[in-house]
Amino acid sequence: MDEWGVEKQLDQKGVRIRDLTSSEDGRVTSLSHTWFHPTTVTITTWIHPPNKHLNLKSHHTSYYATAVLYPNQDNQGLQKVECIFQRTLENIRDTVVKHLQTEHAHDQVLLASLQAVKSWSPPSKILNWDRCNKDLHAAAKQMGFDQYHSWHCNFLKCMADEDEEYTPSTGTSKRAKHA
């Protein structure tokens, strides 16, 4: 069930959680309590340099890019990540073409059809980073709500259990007094 369905159920029971809010830094709060505070979501990618080993410790800008996606989106960094993604797709294209040309050198029909593959270019925009950020924001809010809901259900259960265990004594007896 999504957060709004649960919220509606809780509203019907008289429980109000309308003040669940998300701040700019990704925190989800309600009644001054932070239910969720996300860590930063960072995208990091490398591309294999030609004629070298892939080194994940290398931060050479020609073969590496990193950017914060959430909560504060780094658009310049994401453009660099996008370029690495595009170069990766170009390398895949070139490797496939080279392999097919080598393995099927005598198949003129196949070699002629490779022209369409050779002229293909990756799209200029591979991922919609704004959509990713928006979906991460919604996921953070949902996670905060889920934590709040879990706490609230446990709280109500504990309260119900306490009510069952505690039966106050009025101090009066219902038996009739004899003289």
C-alpha positions as CSV (number, residue, x, y, z in Angstrom):
1,M,0.0,0.0,0.0
2,D,1.4,3.4,-0.8
3,E,1.8,6.2,1.7
4,W,-1.4,8.0,0.7
5,G,-3.5,4.8,1.2
6,V,-2.0,4.3,4.6
7,E,-2.4,8.0,5.4
8,K,-6.1,7.7,4.5
9,Q,-6.5,4.6,6.8
10,L,-4.8,6.4,9.7
11,D,-7.0,9.5,9.1
12,Q,-10.1,7.2,9.4
13,K,-8.8,6.1,12.8
14,G,-8.2,9.7,13.9
15,V,-4.5,9.6,13.5
16,R,-3.1,12.8,11.7
17,I,0.2,12.7,9.9
18,R,-0.4,15.5,7.4
19,D,2.6,17.4,8.7
20,L,5.1,14.8,7.1
21,T,7.4,17.1,5.2
22,S,10.5,16.8,3.0
23,S,13.3,19.4,3.3
24,E,15.6,20.5,0.5
25,D,18.4,18.3,1.8
26,G,16.2,15.2,1.6
27,R,15.2,14.9,5.2
28,V,11.7,13.7,6.0
29,T,10.3,15.0,9.2
30,S,7.0,15.0,11.2
31,L,6.3,16.8,14.4
32,S,10.0,17.9,14.6
33,H,11.2,14.3,14.4
34,T,13.5,13.3,11.5
35,W,12.2,9.9,10.2
36,F,14.7,9.7,7.3
37,H,17.9,11.6,6.5
38,P,19.4,10.3,3.2
39,T,23.0,10.0,2.5
40,T,24.2,11.5,-0.7
41,V,23.6,9.5,-3.9
42,T,26.6,9.8,-6.1
43,I,27.1,8.4,-9.7
44,T,30.6,7.4,-10.4
45,T,31.8,5.8,-13.7
46,W,35.0,4.8,-15.4
47,I,35.8,3.9,-19.0
48,H,38.6,1.5,-19.9
49,P,41.5,3.5,-21.4
50,P,42.8,2.1,-24.6
51,N,45.8,-0.3,-24.3
52,K,45.8,0.0,-20.5
53,H,44.4,-1.8,-17.5
54,L,41.2,-0.3,-15.9
55,N,42.3,1.4,-12.7
56,L,39.4,2.2,-10.4
57,K,41.8,4.4,-8.3
58,S,42.5,6.6,-11.3
59,H,40.6,9.9,-11.5
60,H,41.9,11.0,-14.9
61,T,39.1,13.1,-16.3
62,S,39.3,11.4,-19.7
63,Y,38.3,8.1,-18.2
64,Y,36.5,8.9,-15.0
65,A,33.5,11.0,-13.9
66,T,31.5,11.4,-10.8
67,A,28.6,13.6,-9.8
68,V,26.1,14.0,-7.0
69,L,22.6,13.0,-8.1
70,Y,20.7,13.5,-4.8
71,P,19.8,15.5,-2.8
72,N,21.6,18.4,-4.5
73,Q,21.9,17.5,-8.2
74,D,25.3,18.4,-9.7
75,N,24.3,19.1,-13.3
76,Q,27.9,19.9,-14.6
77,G,29.1,16.6,-13.1
78,L,26.2,14.7,-14.5
79,Q,27.0,16.0,-18.0
80,K,30.5,14.5,-17.6
81,V,29.0,11.2,-16.5
82,E,26.8,11.3,-19.5
83,C,29.8,11.8,-21.8
84,I,31.5,8.8,-20.3
85,F,28.3,6.8,-20.9
86,Q,28.2,8.0,-24.5
87,R,31.9,7.1,-25.0
88,T,31.2,3.6,-23.5
89,L,28.4,3.0,-26.0
90,E,30.6,4.2,-28.8
91,N,33.3,1.8,-27.7
92,I,30.8,-1.0,-27.6
93,R,29.7,-0.1,-31.1
94,D,33.3,0.0,-32.4
95,T,34.2,-3.3,-30.8
96,V,31.2,-5.1,-32.2
97,V,31.9,-3.7,-35.7
98,K,35.6,-4.7,-35.5
99,H,34.7,-8.2,-34.3
100,L,32.1,-8.7,-37.0
101,Q,34.5,-7.4,-39.7
102,T,37.2,-9.8,-38.5
103,E,35.0,-12.9,-38.0
104,H,32.9,-12.4,-41.1
105,A,35.5,-10.9,-43.5
106,H,34.2,-13.0,-46.4
107,D,30.5,-12.2,-45.9
108,Q,30.0,-9.2,-48.1
109,V,26.2,-8.9,-47.3
110,L,27.0,-8.6,-43.6
111,L,29.9,-6.2,-44.1
112,A,27.7,-4.0,-46.3
113,S,25.0,-3.9,-43.6
114,L,27.5,-2.8,-41.0
115,Q,27.5,0.7,-42.4
116,A,24.3,1.4,-40.5
117,V,25.9,0.3,-37.3
118,K,29.1,2.3,-38.0
119,S,27.1,5.5,-38.5
120,W,25.0,5.0,-35.4
121,S,25.7,7.5,-32.5
122,P,24.5,7.2,-29.0
123,P,21.7,9.6,-28.0
124,S,22.8,13.0,-26.7
125,K,20.8,12.4,-23.5
126,I,21.0,8.8,-22.2
127,L,19.4,9.3,-18.8
128,N,16.9,11.9,-17.6
129,W,18.7,13.0,-14.4
130,D,15.9,15.3,-13.3
131,R,13.5,12.3,-13.4
132,C,16.0,10.2,-11.4
133,N,16.3,13.0,-8.8
134,K,12.6,13.4,-8.6
135,D,12.1,9.6,-8.2
136,L,14.8,9.5,-5.5
137,H,13.0,12.4,-3.7
138,A,9.7,10.4,-3.8
139,A,11.5,7.3,-2.6
140,A,13.1,9.2,0.3
141,K,9.7,10.5,1.3
142,Q,8.2,7.0,1.0
143,M,11.0,5.6,3.2
144,G,10.5,8.2,5.8
145,F,6.7,7.6,5.8
146,D,7.3,3.8,6.0
147,Q,9.5,4.3,9.0
148,Y,7.0,6.7,10.6
149,H,4.1,4.2,9.9
150,S,6.1,1.3,11.3
151,W,6.9,3.3,14.5
152,H,3.3,4.5,14.8
153,C,1.8,1.0,14.4
154,N,4.2,-0.4,17.0
155,F,3.3,2.5,19.3
156,L,-0.4,1.9,18.9
157,K,0.2,-1.8,19.5
158,C,2.2,-1.1,22.7
159,M,-0.5,1.3,23.9
160,A,-3.2,-1.4,23.3
161,D,-1.1,-4.0,25.1
162,E,-0.6,-1.6,28.1
163,D,-4.4,-1.0,28.2
164,E,-5.1,-4.7,28.3
165,E,-2.6,-5.3,31.1
166,Y,-3.7,-2.4,33.3
167,T,-7.2,-2.5,34.8
168,P,-7.6,0.2,37.4
169,S,-9.2,-0.6,40.7
170,T,-12.0,1.7,41.9
171,G,-11.5,0.6,45.5
172,T,-15.2,-0.3,46.0
173,S,-16.7,-3.7,46.3
174,K,-19.9,-4.8,44.6
175,R,-20.7,-7.1,47.4
176,A,-23.5,-6.1,49.8
177,K,-22.5,-5.2,53.3
178,H,-24.0,-7.2,56.1
179,A,-24.9,-5.6,59.4
